[in-house]
Amino acid sequence: MKHPLPAQPRHIGVLRLSALGDVCNLVPTVRALQRQWPEARITWIIGRGEHSLLAGLSGVEFVVYDKASGLAGMRALWRELADTRFDVLLHMQQALRASVLSLGLKADVRVGYDKARAKDAQHWFTHRRLAPHPHAHVLESFLDFARLLGVADLSLEWDLPVPVAAREEAHGLVGESPYLLVSPCSNPRLRNFRNWSAEGYAAVIEHAWRQRGLKTVLTGGGSTQEREMGERIRRLCEPAAVVDAIGDTSLKGLLALIAGAQGVIAPDSGPVHMANALGVPVVGLYATTNPDRAAPYLWRDFVVDRYPDAVRTFLHQAPDEIPWGQRVRHPDAMSLIRAEDVIERLEAVLAHATGPIPERELPDDET
């Protein structure tokens, strides 16, 4: 017998720990739940870095789990929530760690992905499963949880908080000049071949500087790989064209920099989805990841898409012959992207934009 879903939930639990792009794509589902049940309490169990990005999200209580804390951190979280019982727990992380974490949470009904989408045997840890949704974008997969609960209004809304301190941090780096933001590197994980070339980025940066008078702000984490990439790009460009802020911003500061940019260019990584959430024009660079599944949702028409070519070249199959979402884990895949492809998409996305991004009205957060 199926566990019944609550018709009027009083307390909704959301379990999604990572990653930065995914939590941005999940926010519209949270907003849809809030519109449907404005009196409901929503508690989101989230990763530490992801919380630093979304902290202050209106109407949401966050409980932070640091993945580095392992089982000891899980036990501490279980103690923190020992007196909490959810009417429904939305188990939105397809990972064994998250499923183990869910075992210590109290919930009347646990909702997870359908068997086709439930990685790491997630379906063993839930009572109810989503309806099948083959070929869903990540954002749509999250909205499927709201659909299952009977939410009618699935319109997209983010309203991410950008604190005053973060805006001041961004202003200290760029001043009043218009700029393009480039985040050249994705997460430096093993066999994560999503990064384009320094030479390609430099060609695009030079175009933006010479043809549009836009300097470029480089952003990213503080890893050696990212800092070296920034240095290579900077050496290939005119000094006045580049501000290298790699490793020098907080996540909220990065959010503010993106909010003020005329446009964003990045591979499949958090910044393309942060830009999407803020309504900032974004060009995503995709060859190792399927953009139909993971592109910045509102700017999918402006993606540089070499994924089909990469599948044929390096997997020796047609795109419709491989599993949905399969990655092309080959170090040469991103070399299929040409600088002229990115420049053409950049010009298209800037022409599509209705007005300068600095004039966009951002949500206020005075804390």
Secondary structure, DSSP 8 states (H G I E B T S, - for coil): ------SS-SEEEEE----HHHHHHHHHHHHHHHHH-TT-EEEEEEEHHHHHHHTT-TT-EEEEE-GGGHHHHHHHHHHHTTT-EESEEEE---SHHHHHHHTTSEES-EEE--TTT-GGGGGGG-SEE----TT--HHHHHHHHHHHTT-------------HHHHHHHHHHHTTS-EEEE-------TT------HHHHHHHHHHHHHHH--EEEE---S-HHHHHHHHHHHHTS-GGGEEE-TT---HHHHHHHHHH-SEEEEESSHHHHHHHHHT--EEEEESSS-HHHHS-GGGGGG-EE-HHHHIIIII-S-GGGS-TT-----TTGGGG--HHHHHHHHHHHHHH--S-GGGS-------
